[in-house]
Amino acid sequence: MSVQARVRPASADSPDHGGSAVRCAPVSVVVPCFRCARTIDDAIASVMAQTLRPAEVLLVDDGSGDDTLAQLYRIAAAHEAGWIKVIALPANGGVSAARNVAWERATQPYLALLDADDTWAPRKLELQMAALEADPAIALIGARMITRPRGTLVPPLRPPVRTRIISRRRVLFHNPFPTSSLVLRRDLPFRFDAAFKRSGDYLLCSRICFSGYRCARINQVLGIWHERLPGAVGLSDDHAAIHGFRRVLRRKLLQEGLISRPEYLFARAVGVVSRWRRRLKGDGGS
């Protein structure tokens, strides 16, 4: 059963910040936060800049233990009451667990995922919700993202803007859905696997795609991964660990009957070749 993506006019209580009516998307933005006080302002500013505003924003402090939680409350207080909701977890449980908590508390038909150190293009939600209205059978939609220094603007659109349905074959070999580009239906019978400290987004997208749901991607850059601030380290920096988790991921998909054994073996072989190419490239540049 599909969920119709209906864009509605904002009410008088909506976060228009200018007194004029704005359109409102039936979207809950989910932002897991762990010691993100230095980056969260940029992320929320990119949500505020959307040409199609989300109905609510959920900021989940994942047991940061520093000044992050106070910063989240300051951000929430600077906007209309109730638009930004802060969820404070008592201990650090990892990004997947934090996203799941927000998933359960979200009120809108769609979830949009945003990491606290990433930013969106202003038309991101507008374009994705238009694609969902045009094809309500789509359960998950992503877009392209690029890596740039903090403060860099998302490049302009390069027409034509197209939405492409993503095949299971493509998802088998790599994840074509950057986490911060995702919009997905809240009623999907899946959640992030808290046991996966890395590649939890890939596992979720794989389960959705391989279970037969329609998944799509817009052919435009609609977000930026920002280069790390000095001294900052992220889960995506450990490539060896990522490859290890992806091997476990494919075994799990095989055990769950979502991929066949030939698919598993083929993807495993491609993964081995990819790792060797990375190693050779690294040796060549040393």
N, C-alpha and C positions, 0 to 999 in steps of 0.2 A: 504494500500500500504506500503510495507516495504522499509526501507532505507538500502542500502548495505553499510556495514562498510568496507571501503577500506583503508588499511594502505598503505601510500605512502612513498617513499624515501624523506628524508629531502632535501630542496634546500640549496643553498649556504648561504642563509640568515637565515636558521633555527638555533635554539638555541642548537648547538652541543657542544659548549664550549671546543672543543678539536681538531677541524680542521678535524675530520673524519666524514664520513657520518653516520647519524643516521636515524632510521625509525621514521616517524611522524604519530600520530594518528589524525583522523579528529574530534578532541575533543576540546571544549572550557571549561576550568576549571573555575568554578564560586565559588568565595570565598567572602562571606559577612564579613565585618570587622567592629567591634564596640569596640573601646578601646582595640585593640589586639596587641599593639606594642611589648608586651613581648613574644608573642607566634607565630606571623606571620612568623618569620624567619624559624622556624622549619617546619611549614606547607609548605612553598615554597621550602625549601630544599628537602622535600619528593617528591614534584612534579619534581624538577630538577633531582632527583635520579631515575626517572622512566626509565625502559629499553625501553619503548615505549613512547616517549615524546608527550605531547599534542600540538596541533597547536597554541593555545593561552591560556593565563591566564587572567581572569578578576577579579580585586580586587575592591570591592565596599566599600568605606568608608561610613558608615551609620550615618553621622552626629556625629562622635565621640567627637569632641570638645576638643581633647587633642593632643598629638603628633603622633597619629596613621597615619593621612594622610601624614605627612612628611615622616614617616617611609615607607609607601607604595611607595611614589615617589622615595625614595632612593633605595628600592628593584628593582623597575622597571628600574631605571637608571643603575643598575649593570648588566643588561642582554641586549641581542640584542634588538635594537629599535623595538618597536611594538609587541614584544612577550608578555610582561606583560602590560596590559592596566589598568590604574587606573581610576575609576569612583567615583567622589566625590559628594555625595548627600548633599543638603543644610541643611537638618534636619533629625533627627532620625525617621525613619518610621517603623522600625522593620525588622527582618531578612527575612520575606517572601517578603516584598516589595523590599528589596535590591536584593534578588535573582531574582525577576521578572524583575527588571531593567536590570540586567546582561543578563537574558534570551533574552530580546529584542535586545540587542546589540551584542550578540554572532554571530559568522560568520560560525561556523562549524555545521555539521549534528548532532553531539552528544554533550550533556552537561555532565560534571562530576562535582558533588557537593563535596565541601570540606569546612568544618568549619575551622576558623582561629586558633583554638586550638587543631586540630586533625592532624594526620600524616598518610601517606599511606605506604604500603609495596612497594618495588621497582618494583615488577612485577604486580602491581594491574591493570594498564591500559592494559598491554600486555595480561593478562589472560582474562579480560573482553572483549576486542576487538576481541580476538580469538573466544570467545563464540558467539559474535554478528555476526562474519563472518560465523560461522558454522550454525547459525540459525538466518537469517536476520529478521524473524518475531518477534523476541524479541524487545519490545519497551522500557523496563526498566530492568536493571540488577543491583543487589547488591551483597554484600558479607558479611562475618562475621567480626565483630570488637570486640576488647577486651579493657578493661580499665586497664591502667598501669601508673606508675609514668613517668613524663617527662624525656626524655632521654633514655627510654627503646626501644630497637629495636623490630620490628615486628617479631614474631617467624617464623622459616622456614616453608615452605609448608609441608603438610602431605599428600603425594600421597595416592590414586589417586585424581587428581583434577577433580571434576565433576560439571556440571551445572544442577540445578534442576528447573523445572518449578513450580512456587508457585501457589497454588490453592486459589480461592476466600475464601474458608472456613478458611484457615490459616490467611489471611489478615483480616478477620472479627473480630478475637479475639485479635490480637496484630499486631504490625508493624514489619515484618521480614526484613525490609530494613533500616539499619542504614543510616542516611542522607549522611554522608561522604563516604559511600561505593557506592553511586548511580552513574550510567551512564544511561542516558535516551535520547530518540530522541528529538531533538529540535523542530521538526514539530508537536509534540503532541498538541492537541487542549485544553490544560489545563494550569493553572498557579497556583502558591501558593496563598492561600486565606489570604490576609493581615489582615483580622479580627481575624485570629487565631494566637495569640501570642505564643501558645504552640501547639504542635501536627500538625502544618501546613504541615510538611513532611508526616505525616501519612494520612492526608486528601488527599493530592495530590496522593500518591501511591494508596490509596483506590479508588479514582475516576478513575485512570488509569486501575487498575485491574478489578473493577466492571463494567467498560464500555466495557470489552471484550478484552482488549489488553493483549498480552502475556508478562508475567513478570517472571523473573528468579533470582536465587541467586547461587553464587559459594560457594562451601562447604569449603572454606579456610578463615583464618583470613588475611584480606588484609588492615587492618587499626587499629589505636589505638585512643581511647578516652583517653586523658591524664587527670590524676587527677588534680584537681584545684590548681592553685597557691595560696599561702597564701592571704586570704582576697577576693578571687574571688568567685563570685556566678553566677550560670548559670540558665537558664530557666528550665533545666531538674532537678534541685534540689528540686523543689516544687512538691512532688508526689500527694498531694491532688488536686492541681490545674490541674495537668496533667489528673487525673481521671475525673475531672469535664469537661475539654475540650473534652475528649474522649466521654463522654455522649452526649455532644452537637454535636460532629462529627457524631456519629451514627444517631442521629435524622436528621441531615442534609442529610446524605446519604439516609435515608428513604424518606424524603420529595422530594429528587431528583429522586426517583424511581430506585436507584442503588442497594438497598437491599430490600428484602421483609419484611413484618411485622414479620413473624415468625423468620427470621434471626435477626432482630432488638431485639426482645424480648429475644431470646436465648443469644445473645451477651451481652445484659444488665444483664441478670442473671449471666453469667460467670464473668462479671465485678464486680458485688456485692460480689461474693464469693472471688474473687481475692483481693478486698479491705479488707475484713474481715480477710483473711489469713495474709495480710501484717500487719494489726493492732495487731492481736494476736501474731505474731512473734515479733513485736516491744515491746509489753507488756512483753513478755517472756524474752526479753533481757534487760529489764530496771532494 
